[in-house]
Amino acid sequence: MNKLVADKVLDALGPARFTLTRSLAEIPIGGDEYRAIDHLVQEIDALAEVLTGDRTHFHLKSHGVLSGKA
């Protein structure tokens, strides 16, 4: 897959992953919906790793100033 297509895929998956992770707070832990959503988030992270080399591509990153690093 070329970079342009990979970037488009990542751009589309970012908001979906965000919504999915936020929905986990609203449903019972361990239920069928929870497990399915959690699995889907893990698969999105796995695809991000394939496309970028970084499984944490969609994770919030701390900034140097906020984390105490210069």
N, C-alpha and C positions, 0 to 999 in steps of 0.2 A: 504494500500500500504506500502510495507516495505521501509526502509530508502534507500537502494541501488537503488530501482526503482525510488523513489522520487528524489534522487540526479541526476539520469540520465535524468529524465523529466526536472528538473530545469536547468541542463547543456544544454539541447537542446533548452529550451525556452529563455534562457538569450540572446544569439545572435539575435534571432528572435525579441525579444522585443526591443533590442537596435536599430535594423534596422527599425522597425516600428516607434519608437519614433522619429528617425532622419528623416524619410520620412514625418512626419507631417509638418516639416518646409518647405517642397517643394510643398505642395499642398494647394489649397484654403481652408481657414478655413470655416467650416460649410457645406461643400459639402458632397455628399454621401460617397466618399472615405475617407474623413477626419473623419466623424462620425463612419464609420465602423472600421477604424484603431484604433481610440481612444477607441471604445468599446472593441476591441480585446486586447489592452494593459491593460484595466481595468480588463478584464477577466483573463489575465495572472497574474496580481497582486493578484486577488482574489484566484487563485489556489496556488500561492506562499504562501499566508496567510494560506490556509488550510494545506499545506505541511510543513511549517516552523513556523507558528504562527506569521509571520512578513509580512504584506502586502507590506512593503517597501524593501523586500528582494533584488530586482533588482535595487533599486534607488542608485545613487551615495552617498556614505557616506563621510562626511568630517572627516579628521583626527584631533586628539586632538591638534597637533601643529598648523595646519592651522586654526582651529576654535578658537584658543586662549585658549583652555582648556589644563590643564596639566595632 
